[in-house]
Amino acid sequence: MLIFPIFIPKILFQREASHVEGFAKECAVVTHYRLKASPDGKGVVVDEDAAWKEELIVRPTSEPSSGYYRNWIKSYVTFRF
């Protein structure tokens, strides 16, 4: 089974800086790992004490590579109606 990582540490992402340049604006950055109740009790806020030591980049979609591997993946599931 082929599984792409969802979160990539920023330091690994920076190694591909020239490749990433074209779609860097489309990437989300995860800076904290927890929320907490807001002081006024009306929702949630980011817990400032829960910052990652290193930011994580949400992997952008990769349709070309997914399309390439789809030829390797075969399904043996039979649907019966």
Phi and psi in radians as a Rosetta constraint file:
Dihedral C 1 N 2 CA 2 C 2 CIRCULARHARMONIC -1.716 0.35
Dihedral N 2 CA 2 C 2 N 3 CIRCULARHARMONIC 2.146 0.35
Dihedral C 2 N 3 CA 3 C 3 CIRCULARHARMONIC -2.226 0.35
Dihedral N 3 CA 3 C 3 N 4 CIRCULARHARMONIC 2.152 0.35
Dihedral C 3 N 4 CA 4 C 4 CIRCULARHARMONIC -1.545 0.35
Dihedral N 4 CA 4 C 4 N 5 CIRCULARHARMONIC 2.448 0.35
Dihedral C 4 N 5 CA 5 C 5 CIRCULARHARMONIC -1.175 0.35
Dihedral N 5 CA 5 C 5 N 6 CIRCULARHARMONIC 2.534 0.35
Dihedral C 5 N 6 CA 6 C 6 CIRCULARHARMONIC -1.506 0.35
Dihedral N 6 CA 6 C 6 N 7 CIRCULARHARMONIC -0.733 0.35
Dihedral C 6 N 7 CA 7 C 7 CIRCULARHARMONIC -1.962 0.35
Dihedral N 7 CA 7 C 7 N 8 CIRCULARHARMONIC 2.318 0.35
Dihedral C 7 N 8 CA 8 C 8 CIRCULARHARMONIC -2.121 0.35
Dihedral N 8 CA 8 C 8 N 9 CIRCULARHARMONIC 2.218 0.35
Dihedral C 8 N 9 CA 9 C 9 CIRCULARHARMONIC -1.002 0.35
Dihedral N 9 CA 9 C 9 N 10 CIRCULARHARMONIC 2.474 0.35
Dihedral C 9 N 10 CA 10 C 10 CIRCULARHARMONIC -1.000 0.35
Dihedral N 10 CA 10 C 10 N 11 CIRCULARHARMONIC -0.640 0.35
Dihedral C 10 N 11 CA 11 C 11 CIRCULARHARMONIC -1.102 0.35
Dihedral N 11 CA 11 C 11 N 12 CIRCULARHARMONIC -0.638 0.35
Dihedral C 11 N 12 CA 12 C 12 CIRCULARHARMONIC -1.259 0.35
Dihedral N 12 CA 12 C 12 N 13 CIRCULARHARMONIC -0.644 0.35
Dihedral C 12 N 13 CA 13 C 13 CIRCULARHARMONIC -1.140 0.35
Dihedral N 13 CA 13 C 13 N 14 CIRCULARHARMONIC -0.627 0.35
Dihedral C 13 N 14 CA 14 C 14 CIRCULARHARMONIC -1.183 0.35
Dihedral N 14 CA 14 C 14 N 15 CIRCULARHARMONIC -0.414 0.35
Dihedral C 14 N 15 CA 15 C 15 CIRCULARHARMONIC -1.091 0.35
Dihedral N 15 CA 15 C 15 N 16 CIRCULARHARMONIC -0.435 0.35
Dihedral C 15 N 16 CA 16 C 16 CIRCULARHARMONIC -1.842 0.35
Dihedral N 16 CA 16 C 16 N 17 CIRCULARHARMONIC 0.592 0.35
Dihedral C 16 N 17 CA 17 C 17 CIRCULARHARMONIC -0.944 0.35
Dihedral N 17 CA 17 C 17 N 18 CIRCULARHARMONIC -0.724 0.35
Dihedral C 17 N 18 CA 18 C 18 CIRCULARHARMONIC -1.201 0.35
Dihedral N 18 CA 18 C 18 N 19 CIRCULARHARMONIC -0.603 0.35
Dihedral C 18 N 19 CA 19 C 19 CIRCULARHARMONIC -1.294 0.35
Dihedral N 19 CA 19 C 19 N 20 CIRCULARHARMONIC -0.638 0.35
Dihedral C 19 N 20 CA 20 C 20 CIRCULARHARMONIC -1.294 0.35
Dihedral N 20 CA 20 C 20 N 21 CIRCULARHARMONIC -0.421 0.35
Dihedral C 20 N 21 CA 21 C 21 CIRCULARHARMONIC -0.872 0.35
Dihedral N 21 CA 21 C 21 N 22 CIRCULARHARMONIC -0.667 0.35
Dihedral C 21 N 22 CA 22 C 22 CIRCULARHARMONIC -1.188 0.35
Dihedral N 22 CA 22 C 22 N 23 CIRCULARHARMONIC -0.472 0.35
Dihedral C 22 N 23 CA 23 C 23 CIRCULARHARMONIC -2.222 0.35
Dihedral N 23 CA 23 C 23 N 24 CIRCULARHARMONIC 0.261 0.35
Dihedral C 23 N 24 CA 24 C 24 CIRCULARHARMONIC -1.044 0.35
Dihedral N 24 CA 24 C 24 N 25 CIRCULARHARMONIC -0.576 0.35
Dihedral C 24 N 25 CA 25 C 25 CIRCULARHARMONIC -1.143 0.35
Dihedral N 25 CA 25 C 25 N 26 CIRCULARHARMONIC -0.337 0.35
Dihedral C 25 N 26 CA 26 C 26 CIRCULARHARMONIC -1.620 0.35
Dihedral N 26 CA 26 C 26 N 27 CIRCULARHARMONIC -0.036 0.35
Dihedral C 26 N 27 CA 27 C 27 CIRCULARHARMONIC -1.555 0.35
Dihedral N 27 CA 27 C 27 N 28 CIRCULARHARMONIC 2.446 0.35
Dihedral C 27 N 28 CA 28 C 28 CIRCULARHARMONIC -1.686 0.35
Dihedral N 28 CA 28 C 28 N 29 CIRCULARHARMONIC 2.599 0.35
Dihedral C 28 N 29 CA 29 C 29 CIRCULARHARMONIC -2.060 0.35
Dihedral N 29 CA 29 C 29 N 30 CIRCULARHARMONIC 2.222 0.35
Dihedral C 29 N 30 CA 30 C 30 CIRCULARHARMONIC -1.704 0.35
Dihedral N 30 CA 30 C 30 N 31 CIRCULARHARMONIC 2.092 0.35
Dihedral C 30 N 31 CA 31 C 31 CIRCULARHARMONIC -1.928 0.35
Dihedral N 31 CA 31 C 31 N 32 CIRCULARHARMONIC -0.393 0.35
Dihedral C 31 N 32 CA 32 C 32 CIRCULARHARMONIC -2.331 0.35
Dihedral N 32 CA 32 C 32 N 33 CIRCULARHARMONIC 2.738 0.35
Dihedral C 32 N 33 CA 33 C 33 CIRCULARHARMONIC -2.033 0.35
Dihedral N 33 CA 33 C 33 N 34 CIRCULARHARMONIC 0.174 0.35
Dihedral C 33 N 34 CA 34 C 34 CIRCULARHARMONIC -2.689 0.35
Dihedral N 34 CA 34 C 34 N 35 CIRCULARHARMONIC 2.579 0.35
Dihedral C 34 N 35 CA 35 C 35 CIRCULARHARMONIC -1.913 0.35
Dihedral N 35 CA 35 C 35 N 36 CIRCULARHARMONIC 2.898 0.35
Dihedral C 35 N 36 CA 36 C 36 CIRCULARHARMONIC -2.543 0.35
Dihedral N 36 CA 36 C 36 N 37 CIRCULARHARMONIC 2.857 0.35
Dihedral C 36 N 37 CA 37 C 37 CIRCULARHARMONIC -1.113 0.35
Dihedral N 37 CA 37 C 37 N 38 CIRCULARHARMONIC 2.431 0.35
Dihedral C 37 N 38 CA 38 C 38 CIRCULARHARMONIC -1.212 0.35
Dihedral N 38 CA 38 C 38 N 39 CIRCULARHARMONIC 2.656 0.35
Dihedral C 38 N 39 CA 39 C 39 CIRCULARHARMONIC -1.006 0.35
Dihedral N 39 CA 39 C 39 N 40 CIRCULARHARMONIC -0.546 0.35
Dihedral C 39 N 40 CA 40 C 40 CIRCULARHARMONIC -1.477 0.35
Dihedral N 40 CA 40 C 40 N 41 CIRCULARHARMONIC -0.033 0.35
Dihedral C 40 N 41 CA 41 C 41 CIRCULARHARMONIC 1.322 0.35
Dihedral N 41 CA 41 C 41 N 42 CIRCULARHARMONIC 0.235 0.35
Dihedral C 41 N 42 CA 42 C 42 CIRCULARHARMONIC -1.996 0.35
Dihedral N 42 CA 42 C 42 N 43 CIRCULARHARMONIC 1.064 0.35
Dihedral C 42 N 43 CA 43 C 43 CIRCULARHARMONIC 2.181 0.35
Dihedral N 43 CA 43 C 43 N 44 CIRCULARHARMONIC -2.733 0.35
Dihedral C 43 N 44 CA 44 C 44 CIRCULARHARMONIC -2.264 0.35
Dihedral N 44 CA 44 C 44 N 45 CIRCULARHARMONIC 2.741 0.35
Dihedral C 44 N 45 CA 45 C 45 CIRCULARHARMONIC -2.369 0.35
Dihedral N 45 CA 45 C 45 N 46 CIRCULARHARMONIC 2.852 0.35
Dihedral C 45 N 46 CA 46 C 46 CIRCULARHARMONIC -1.229 0.35
Dihedral N 46 CA 46 C 46 N 47 CIRCULARHARMONIC 2.337 0.35
Dihedral C 46 N 47 CA 47 C 47 CIRCULARHARMONIC -1.383 0.35
Dihedral N 47 CA 47 C 47 N 48 CIRCULARHARMONIC 1.892 0.35
Dihedral C 47 N 48 CA 48 C 48 CIRCULARHARMONIC -1.101 0.35
Dihedral N 48 CA 48 C 48 N 49 CIRCULARHARMONIC -0.369 0.35
Dihedral C 48 N 49 CA 49 C 49 CIRCULARHARMONIC -1.428 0.35
Dihedral N 49 CA 49 C 49 N 50 CIRCULARHARMONIC -0.016 0.35
Dihedral C 49 N 50 CA 50 C 50 CIRCULARHARMONIC -1.992 0.35
Dihedral N 50 CA 50 C 50 N 51 CIRCULARHARMONIC 0.728 0.35
Dihedral C 50 N 51 CA 51 C 51 CIRCULARHARMONIC -1.429 0.35
Dihedral N 51 CA 51 C 51 N 52 CIRCULARHARMONIC 2.436 0.35
Dihedral C 51 N 52 CA 52 C 52 CIRCULARHARMONIC -1.167 0.35
Dihedral N 52 CA 52 C 52 N 53 CIRCULARHARMONIC 2.587 0.35
Dihedral C 52 N 53 CA 53 C 53 CIRCULARHARMONIC -1.179 0.35
Dihedral N 53 CA 53 C 53 N 54 CIRCULARHARMONIC -0.600 0.35
Dihedral C 53 N 54 CA 54 C 54 CIRCULARHARMONIC -2.282 0.35
Dihedral N 54 CA 54 C 54 N 55 CIRCULARHARMONIC 2.344 0.35
Dihedral C 54 N 55 CA 55 C 55 CIRCULARHARMONIC -1.137 0.35
Dihedral N 55 CA 55 C 55 N 56 CIRCULARHARMONIC 2.631 0.35
Dihedral C 55 N 56 CA 56 C 56 CIRCULARHARMONIC -1.962 0.35
Dihedral N 56 CA 56 C 56 N 57 CIRCULARHARMONIC 2.444 0.35
Dihedral C 56 N 57 CA 57 C 57 CIRCULARHARMONIC -1.766 0.35
Dihedral N 57 CA 57 C 57 N 58 CIRCULARHARMONIC 2.296 0.35
Dihedral C 57 N 58 CA 58 C 58 CIRCULARHARMONIC -1.344 0.35
Dihedral N 58 CA 58 C 58 N 59 CIRCULARHARMONIC 2.108 0.35
Dihedral C 58 N 59 CA 59 C 59 CIRCULARHARMONIC -1.040 0.35
Dihedral N 59 CA 59 C 59 N 60 CIRCULARHARMONIC 2.219 0.35
Dihedral C 59 N 60 CA 60 C 60 CIRCULARHARMONIC -1.195 0.35
Dihedral N 60 CA 60 C 60 N 61 CIRCULARHARMONIC 2.770 0.35
Dihedral C 60 N 61 CA 61 C 61 CIRCULARHARMONIC -1.117 0.35
Dihedral N 61 CA 61 C 61 N 62 CIRCULARHARMONIC 2.710 0.35
Dihedral C 61 N 62 CA 62 C 62 CIRCULARHARMONIC -2.371 0.35
Dihedral N 62 CA 62 C 62 N 63 CIRCULARHARMONIC 1.273 0.35
Dihedral C 62 N 63 CA 63 C 63 CIRCULARHARMONIC -1.055 0.35
Dihedral N 63 CA 63 C 63 N 64 CIRCULARHARMONIC -0.726 0.35
Dihedral C 63 N 64 CA 64 C 64 CIRCULARHARMONIC -1.038 0.35
Dihedral N 64 CA 64 C 64 N 65 CIRCULARHARMONIC -0.800 0.35
Dihedral C 64 N 65 CA 65 C 65 CIRCULARHARMONIC -1.243 0.35
Dihedral N 65 CA 65 C 65 N 66 CIRCULARHARMONIC -0.607 0.35
Dihedral C 65 N 66 CA 66 C 66 CIRCULARHARMONIC -1.118 0.35
Dihedral N 66 CA 66 C 66 N 67 CIRCULARHARMONIC -0.709 0.35
Dihedral C 66 N 67 CA 67 C 67 CIRCULARHARMONIC -1.143 0.35
Dihedral N 67 CA 67 C 67 N 68 CIRCULARHARMONIC -0.607 0.35
Dihedral C 67 N 68 CA 68 C 68 CIRCULARHARMONIC -1.147 0.35
Dihedral N 68 CA 68 C 68 N 69 CIRCULARHARMONIC -0.789 0.35
Dihedral C 68 N 69 CA 69 C 69 CIRCULARHARMONIC -1.328 0.35
Dihedral N 69 CA 69 C 69 N 70 CIRCULARHARMONIC -0.319 0.35
Dihedral C 69 N 70 CA 70 C 70 CIRCULARHARMONIC -1.092 0.35
Dihedral N 70 CA 70 C 70 N 71 CIRCULARHARMONIC -0.411 0.35
Dihedral C 70 N 71 CA 71 C 71 CIRCULARHARMONIC -1.260 0.35
Dihedral N 71 CA 71 C 71 N 72 CIRCULARHARMONIC -0.372 0.35
Dihedral C 71 N 72 CA 72 C 72 CIRCULARHARMONIC -1.483 0.35
Dihedral N 72 CA 72 C 72 N 73 CIRCULARHARMONIC -0.425 0.35
Dihedral C 72 N 73 CA 73 C 73 CIRCULARHARMONIC -1.600 0.35
Dihedral N 73 CA 73 C 73 N 74 CIRCULARHARMONIC 2.164 0.35
Dihedral C 73 N 74 CA 74 C 74 CIRCULARHARMONIC -2.050 0.35
Dihedral N 74 CA 74 C 74 N 75 CIRCULARHARMONIC 2.457 0.35
Dihedral C 74 N 75 CA 75 C 75 CIRCULARHARMONIC -1.854 0.35
Dihedral N 75 CA 75 C 75 N 76 CIRCULARHARMONIC 2.344 0.35
Dihedral C 75 N 76 CA 76 C 76 CIRCULARHARMONIC -1.950 0.35
Dihedral N 76 CA 76 C 76 N 77 CIRCULARHARMONIC 0.303 0.35
Dihedral C 76 N 77 CA 77 C 77 CIRCULARHARMONIC -1.443 0.35
Dihedral N 77 CA 77 C 77 N 78 CIRCULARHARMONIC 2.272 0.35
Dihedral C 77 N 78 CA 78 C 78 CIRCULARHARMONIC -1.855 0.35
Dihedral N 78 CA 78 C 78 N 79 CIRCULARHARMONIC 2.185 0.35
Dihedral C 78 N 79 CA 79 C 79 CIRCULARHARMONIC -1.628 0.35
Dihedral N 79 CA 79 C 79 N 80 CIRCULARHARMONIC 2.298 0.35
Dihedral C 79 N 80 CA 80 C 80 CIRCULARHARMONIC -2.165 0.35
Dihedral N 80 CA 80 C 80 N 81 CIRCULARHARMONIC 2.269 0.35
